[in-house]
Structure formats: structure tokens, C-alpha cells
Amino acid sequence: MSEQPGQGNPTRSKSQIAYHWIKERIARQEYTPGYRLVLSTIAKSLDMSVVPVREAIRQLEAEGLVTFETNVGAQVSMVDDSQYRESMQALSILEGAATALAARRLSEDDLRKARDINERMIESLGHFDPGLFTALNQEFHATLFSKCTNPRMVTLVEAEWARLGHLRASTFSFVPGRAQESVREHENIVRLIEIGAPLGEIEKVARRHRAATLDAYLVHEHPDETLGLPAF
């Protein structure tokens, strides 16, 4: 059972109460990656001063669960950063190929459905919810790759999507500006499929679309590192 503010082990310090309270919410993804931890709000919820909350944040930062940036404040960290990057790199290649292999089998209804989903994504930008946007994004791409001629490829793509779900709630929590670029790229992918563009071109555009999201994350989180994938 979760402890209520001020309850639990009476020997536990206030900073430890705050530490466990925040950590529990990170674990159950109430506080998702990129979520801003406002110290004063947490302190008010726990009926304590900001000082022990700040100490708790420092402990969580030492454990890698929280990051702190000047002029930004404390945020929930990306979980398992290296695995996230590996999955995004793999997904860009697999999903790009699966989309190309499905292209000639997509009907007008399939393309209409993909556009309708993308319109919902565009509408959501006004009141941006990273989790909802990511769910719609997955639905959009599944519409395009699910008819891939190689069912094994579909299985691999779906496995990487599932793995990403365990590694982070949404990249767009970190780089919300990427969402606007993403919906424009979606329309371009649908258009290429619609006009019967060469499969190699569809594959390249779909792959770069996925890799660009990883690149945006790396620029934000690791600006000194090489970007996600070469533009091959």
C-alpha cells in the first residue's frame, strides 16, 4: 500500500519520505520520462518544506532517475538510454523496410485511415499530450506496415515497439517540437505510397522519419554525440 504524506515509518526522515513518494510515482509511470518535478508542488502534497524534497531529488539524480538542468529544473530521466537508442535504430531500419514491403498492398481505405489518424495527431498538437500522440503515432505506422509481404518483419517491428513501451512513455515528452515535424513527414510517406513511388524511396523516407526522432532526442540529451543514424 502507498504511504500517505506524513505517515509510514516514523523514523524515516522527511527527505526519505519524499524520496520514496517520488520514486513510487516514477515506477508506476504517473511521473513519465520528461515530466517536470516542481519542488514546491511536491512539498505541498507532502505537507513539508522544499528543503527535504530538494534532498530527495538529489538522491534520485544520483541514481539516474532524475536529471537537473539550469533554467529547466528537475525532470524524470529517460529509462535505460542505451537500450532506447538501440531499439530506435533497429526500428528505423525494420519499420522502413516493412513499410516499403507493404506499400503495394495498401488500399485507398488504408491510406484514408492513415490520413485520418494523422489529422487526429495534428489536432492534438494544440493541447499536447505526449502519451496520446505516441499512441496515435504507433497506430498510424501500424496501418502502413501491417500488410507487409514478410510477416516475420511485422513481428520484429511489433516486438521493437513493445520494447520501446517499456523503455519510455514518449520521446515527445523530451522533444515536443519534433511532433510537428513528424506529422508533416507522415503526409509525405502516405503521398509517396499513393503515387506509387519506387519502393527504395519509400523505404528511405520512412527510415529517415524514424531516425529523425532519435536524432532529435540525441540533440536534446546528448548534444556532443554523433546523431542516431547515417543518412544512407
N, C-alpha and C positions, 0 to 999 in steps of 0.2 A: 504494500500500500504506500502511496506517496505521502510524504510528510507535509503537513500544513506549516505555513510560516510560524516560527516560534515554537513548534512542537518537535517531538522526537527526542533524541538523546540529549539530556540536559547538560552533559559535559562537553558537547560539541560546540566549538566556537561559532560566532556569527559568520565568520568568513567561510567556515566549513559547511554551515547550513546553506549559505548562498552558493558555494561550490557545487554541492550535491543537487541543489534545486535547479541550477542552470544545466548541469551535466545531464540530468534526467530528461530535461526537455530537448536537449540536443539528441540524445539517444533515441527518443521516440519521434524525432523529426518534427516536433512542434516548432523548434527553432532550426530551420533548414540552412544548408550552406549559403553563406552570403547574408544571412539575417543579421541586422544591426542590433547589438546588445546595448540598449540605453540604460546606463547605470542607475540613473535617478528613478526610472520606471521600475526596474527590478527591485531597487531598495524600497520603494513604496509598497510593492507587492509583498515584500518580506517584512515590512514594518521595522526597518533598520536604517542606519545611515549609509551613505555611499561608500564609506571607507572599507568596511568588510566586503562589500560587493567588488570593489576595485581589487582587493587582495585575492578574491576568488577568481576574477578574470585573469589575473597574472598567473595563477596556478594552472588554469585551463590553457593559457597561452603556452606555458612551459610544456604542457602535454601535447600541444599541437592541435587542440580542438578549437582554439580561438586565435585570431590574428588581430593585431592592433596597428592601425595606420594613423599618422598625424593628419589632422583635419577630417578624418573619416570616423575614427573611433574603433571600438571593438566589433568584430564580426565573427560569425561562425565560420570555421575553416572548411575548405573543400576536404572531403574524406578520401584518404588514400589517393593522393595526387598522381603518383606514378601509374597506378593501375587505371585511373581515369584516362590518362593520356594514351596508354596502350590500347584501351578499348576504343577510344575515339579515332585513333589512327587505323585500327583494324576495321572499324565500322565504315570509315570513309571509303576504303577500298572495296569491301564486301558489298555495301549498300549501293555504291556507284555501279558496280558490275551487275548486281541484281536488278537495279532499275533499268539498265540498258537491255538486259535479257528479257525483261517483262514488257518493254515498250511496244513491241508489235502486237501484243496480245491485249492491250488495254482498249476498252470500248469507249464510245462517246460518253456513256454513263459514268464510267470510271473517271474520266478526265473532268467531267462536270462535278462529280463528288469531290475530287481533289481540289478543284477551284472553290467549291462551297466551303470546304474546311479552311482553305487559305483565307477566304473572306472573313470567316469567324476569327481567325488569328489576327487579321488586320483590325477588326472591330475591337478586339480585346486590348489593343495597344493603348487605348485611351485610359483604361483603368487596369494597368498591367499587373497580371498575376503570373509569375514565372512558372508555377506548377501547372496551371491550366494551359499556358502557352506550350509547355513541353508536351503535355498530353495530346494536344491538338497537332503538334508537330509530328509526333510519333504516328498518329492516325493518318496524317497527310502522306507520310513516306510509305506507310504500310499499304496504302491504296495504290501506290505506284510500283512497289516491288513485289507484292504478294502473288502476282501472276507470272513470276519469273519462271523460265523454262527449266531451271535447275532447282528442284525442291530442296536439295541439300544446302544450296546457297541461302534460301529463305530461312532455313533452320539456323544457320550460322548468324545471319543478321539478327534474327529474333533473340538469339542467345546473347549477343552483344548488347542489344537494347535492354534485356533483363539485367545483365551485369551492371550496366550504367545506372539502372534504377537503384541498385544497392550502393553505388559509389557517390551519388549526388542526387539531390532533388531536381536541380535545374542549373545548367550553365548560365542561363539567362538571369539568374539571381546575381551573378557576378558582373555580367556584361549585358545589361538590358538593352543597350543601344544596338547590339547585334540582332535583336528581334526584328527591327525594321528592315535591315538588310536581308534578313533571312526570307521574309515574305516576298520581297521583290525577286529573289533568286528562285523561289518556288514557282512563281509565274513563268519565269524563263524556262525552267525544266519542263513544265507542262506544255509550253508553247513548242519546244523542240520535239517533244513526243508527238504532239498534234500534227506538226508539219512533216513528220517522217524523216527527221534529221538522221544522219549517219549514227549508228549505234555507238561508235567510238566517241563522237562528240557528246552524245547524251551521257555516256559513262564519265567522261572527263568533267563535264559541268556538274553532274551530281556528286562526284567525288570531291571536287574543289569546294562545293557548297558545304559539305560536312567538315572538310578540313579547315574551312574558314572559321567555323565556330570554335574549333580547337585553337586556331591561331589567335582569335580574339581573346580567349581565356588566357593563353600564354603571355600575350602582350600585357594583359592586366596584372597577372600574378607573377610572371617570371620575365620581365622585360629584357633581361640580359641573355636569355637563352634563344637558341635557334627556333624558328617557328615550326609548327606541327609537321607539315609535310612539304616536300619539294613540289613545285608546280609542274609535275610531269604529266 
